[in-house]
Amino acid sequence: MAISGLKVGTRPVRRECGASGDGRTAWSRIDGSDAVLLYLSVRPDGTGEIAGQAAEVYRLLDGLLRAQGAARTDVVTEKVFLADVRQDVDVFRAVRENYYLGGNGHSGSLPATTYVQQPPAFPGVRCELQALVLSAVPGEPLVIRDIAGLAPPAAGKVVSARGYEHIFLQNITGGTAGDGLDYRDQTAAMFAQAEAALERERLTFRDVIRTWIYVTEMERDYADLNRVRTAFFAQMGVRRLPASTGIQGGVYPADRGGALDLYAVRSEREMQISVMHAKTLNEAWSYGSAFSRGLAVRREDRVVLYVSGTASIDAAGQVVHVGDVARQTERMLLNVRELLAGSAAGPEDIVRATTYLKDRADLATFRQVYAEQGFPASIPHTICQAAVCRPTWLVETEVTAVLPLA
């Protein structure tokens, strides 16, 4: 379908972003034809132990939801960044379940949630939260339901609104405790479990737009991830590769070598999906990583740009500015800017981001360069510590941008 054949929705998209003065809470709101979409981020003040910080997270989240006219039951997914999965996850989960289920009259359905050990970069902070929220607009029904057949802590949601079905899978791991599977076999089982869940919803990996893959031992296992993923995509006939982030992160359960999150979409309405490119960097598949640099999803009222994890790489696929985090940040942001520009977008259209620093000591340098390059401050943006897939990379970022159609 030609782009000109797409029709604009009856309600023009409105996009607003904001943050608290201290930056510990931030929100992006997209009012569309089908639903209100919120990206939220919450960071405690960095004092006290995990129980108090988790309680502060949900107190702040509750305030954000109320301010945006949303309810707890509208929270579809959560991503929880923890300083130490083994030590902190049980305490955090208890606080979380009390917030959603503890005598507040709501049903027993929790958001689909991923727990990952990627220590927040701000001093003393043991946990940070990103949430995706979808709520109905007048005259347009919206239904959120669980995906059946997933063994906790894996979880999934389907959101149906105005002819779209949005499918979210979170915290998918392969195998079970004590099974003796090595990383490669766990990863094969992880992809198989995700595919089985998609098939129960009458989709396949060919419908997947975005993946996030967390690898507990990045330097040891990233090559095996690429081998397994490439073979799986070939088997499933996946030709339009998803946008993706592959990053180091301890997972939950802590005995697993990796975990997967994904987003897929099915639509009865007009929709166009295209691969994003930039002249400043090469294609990831050229060095054996089966993902696209980004995907642009054009709907009746907006274009949503899912930019993959992006670092300081040049058009020949080489790491640029080894050892210099400031210049690596500059090159990384140039690559992001060029990817957005291919869809007539810019940094001002970014609505959420996650940045991964190899060394948390580089936080101030990264933030200074990020601001100097004109990237937005008042959006949900988690900055955490995680090793990138090449040892000489010091920083990586991923973004989502929304471009309303006039």
HELIX and SHEET records of a PDB file:
HELIX    1   1 ILE A    3  GLY A    5  5                                   3    
HELIX    2   2 ILE A   50  ALA A   67  1                                  18    
HELIX    3   3 ARG A   72  ASP A   74  5                                   3    
HELIX    4   4 VAL A   85  LEU A  101  1                                  17    
HELIX    5   5 TYR A  183  ARG A  200  1                                  18    
HELIX    6   6 PHE A  205  ASP A  207  5                                   3    
HELIX    7   7 MET A  218  MET A  236  1                                  19    
HELIX    8   8 ALA A  284  TYR A  287  5                                   4    
HELIX    9   9 VAL A  325  ALA A  341  1                                  17    
HELIX   10  10 PRO A  347  ASP A  349  5                                   3    
HELIX   11  11 ARG A  360  ASP A  362  5                                   3    
HELIX   12  12 LEU A  363  GLU A  372  1                                  10    
SHEET    1   A 7 ARG A  14  ALA A  19  0                                        
SHEET    2   A 7 THR A  25  ASP A  31 -1                                        
SHEET    3   A 7 VAL A  36  VAL A  42 -1                                        
SHEET    4   A 7 CYS A 127  SER A 135 -1                                        
SHEET    5   A 7 VAL A  75  LEU A  82 -1                                        
SHEET    6   A 7 ALA A 112  GLN A 117  1                                        
SHEET    7   A 7 GLY A 250  VAL A 251 -1                                        
SHEET    1   B 6 LEU A 142  ASP A 146  0                                        
SHEET    2   B 6 ALA A 155  ALA A 161 -1                                        
SHEET    3   B 6 TYR A 164  ILE A 172 -1                                        
SHEET    4   B 6 GLY A 258  SER A 267 -1                                        
SHEET    5   B 6 VAL A 208  VAL A 215 -1                                        
SHEET    6   B 6 ALA A 243  GLN A 248  1                                        
SHEET    1   C 6 GLN A 272  VAL A 275  0                                        
SHEET    2   C 6 GLY A 294  ARG A 298 -1                                        
SHEET    3   C 6 ARG A 302  THR A 310 -1                                        
SHEET    4   C 6 VAL A 395  PRO A 404 -1                                        
SHEET    5   C 6 ILE A 350  LEU A 357 -1                                        
SHEET    6   C 6 HIS A 381  GLN A 385  1                                        
END                                                                             
